[in-house]
Amino acid sequence: MIRKTVNIIVLVPIAIVLIVLSVANRQAVTLALNPFEPTDPVLSATAPFFVFLFAALILGMIIGSMATWVSQGKHRKRARAGATDAVKWQSEAERQRQRAETAASQAVVPVKT
């Protein structure tokens, strides 16, 4: 319930801002990728301005996510190594426990008379 409320408190204002941004920037603009001939139709795209804004936002999020993922690689590697060590030590503990049980079952217990 709390998570749903927090999502509504966060997502509704973001949605409102995005809708207002889209309505305010709906005029058509041309993005020219040829700096020497800006009127070249092959290397230009015409779309509403908010499309370019959203594309830039999404591209920035993707690049930022990839940069974060790459920079955290050393932490993931350390976690994998730790998990491997944990499995190794757990199997070693199990082997030692079985060995101790075997030794205990074979031990001769003196009988008091």
C-alpha positions as CSV (number, residue, x, y, z in Angstrom):
1,M,0.0,0.0,0.0
2,I,2.8,2.4,0.9
3,R,4.7,1.6,-2.2
4,K,1.7,2.3,-4.4
5,T,1.1,5.6,-2.7
6,V,4.8,6.6,-3.1
7,N,4.6,5.6,-6.8
8,I,1.6,7.8,-7.2
9,I,3.2,10.7,-5.4
10,V,6.3,10.4,-7.6
11,L,4.9,9.3,-11.0
12,V,1.9,11.6,-11.3
13,P,3.9,14.8,-11.1
14,I,6.5,13.4,-13.6
15,A,3.6,12.5,-16.0
16,I,2.1,15.9,-15.6
17,V,5.5,17.6,-16.4
18,L,6.0,15.3,-19.4
19,I,2.5,16.1,-20.8
20,V,2.9,19.8,-20.3
21,L,6.4,19.6,-22.0
22,S,4.9,17.7,-24.9
23,V,2.0,20.2,-25.4
24,A,4.3,23.2,-25.1
25,N,6.8,21.9,-27.6
26,R,4.7,20.4,-30.3
27,Q,5.9,22.6,-33.2
28,A,7.9,20.9,-35.9
29,V,11.6,21.4,-36.0
30,T,14.3,20.0,-38.3
31,L,17.4,18.3,-36.9
32,A,20.1,18.7,-39.5
33,L,23.1,16.3,-39.2
34,N,25.1,17.8,-42.1
35,P,26.8,20.9,-40.9
36,F,28.0,21.9,-44.4
37,E,24.5,21.6,-46.1
38,P,21.8,22.0,-43.4
39,T,19.0,21.7,-46.1
40,D,20.2,18.2,-47.2
41,P,17.1,16.1,-46.8
42,V,19.1,12.8,-46.5
43,L,20.8,13.8,-43.2
44,S,17.9,15.7,-41.6
45,A,14.8,14.8,-39.7
46,T,11.7,16.8,-39.1
47,A,9.5,16.0,-36.0
48,P,7.9,17.8,-33.1
49,F,10.4,19.2,-30.7
50,F,9.3,17.1,-27.8
51,V,10.2,14.0,-29.8
52,F,13.8,15.1,-29.9
53,L,13.7,16.0,-26.2
54,F,12.4,12.6,-25.2
55,A,14.9,10.9,-27.5
56,A,17.7,12.8,-25.9
57,L,16.4,12.0,-22.5
58,I,16.1,8.2,-23.3
59,L,19.5,8.2,-24.9
60,G,21.1,9.9,-21.9
61,M,19.4,7.4,-19.6
62,I,20.7,4.4,-21.6
63,I,24.3,5.8,-21.8
64,G,24.2,6.6,-18.1
65,S,22.9,3.1,-17.2
66,M,25.6,1.5,-19.4
67,A,28.3,3.7,-17.8
68,T,27.1,2.7,-14.3
69,W,27.0,-1.0,-15.2
70,V,30.5,-0.9,-16.6
71,S,31.9,1.0,-13.6
72,Q,30.4,-1.5,-11.2
73,G,31.9,-4.5,-12.9
74,K,34.7,-4.8,-10.2
75,H,32.0,-5.1,-7.5
76,R,30.1,-7.8,-9.4
77,K,33.4,-9.7,-10.0
78,R,34.1,-9.5,-6.3
79,A,30.6,-10.7,-5.4
80,R,31.0,-13.7,-7.8
81,A,34.4,-14.5,-6.2
82,G,32.8,-14.3,-2.8
83,A,29.9,-16.6,-3.8
84,T,32.4,-19.1,-5.2
85,D,34.4,-19.0,-2.0
86,A,31.3,-19.4,0.1
87,V,30.3,-22.5,-1.8
88,K,33.8,-23.9,-1.4
89,W,33.9,-23.3,2.3
90,Q,30.3,-24.6,2.8
91,S,31.3,-27.9,1.0
92,E,34.5,-28.0,3.1
93,A,32.4,-27.5,6.3
94,E,30.0,-30.3,5.2
95,R,32.9,-32.6,4.5
96,Q,34.5,-31.9,7.9
97,R,31.1,-32.4,9.6
98,Q,30.7,-35.8,8.0
99,R,34.3,-36.7,8.9
100,A,33.7,-35.7,12.6
101,E,30.4,-37.8,12.7
102,T,32.3,-40.8,11.2
103,A,35.1,-40.4,13.8
104,A,32.6,-40.0,16.6
105,S,30.6,-43.1,15.6
106,Q,33.8,-45.2,15.5
107,A,35.2,-43.9,18.8
108,V,35.3,-46.3,21.7
109,V,33.4,-45.0,24.7
110,P,34.8,-46.4,28.0
111,V,32.2,-48.1,30.1
112,K,32.1,-47.4,33.8
113,T,31.5,-50.4,36.0
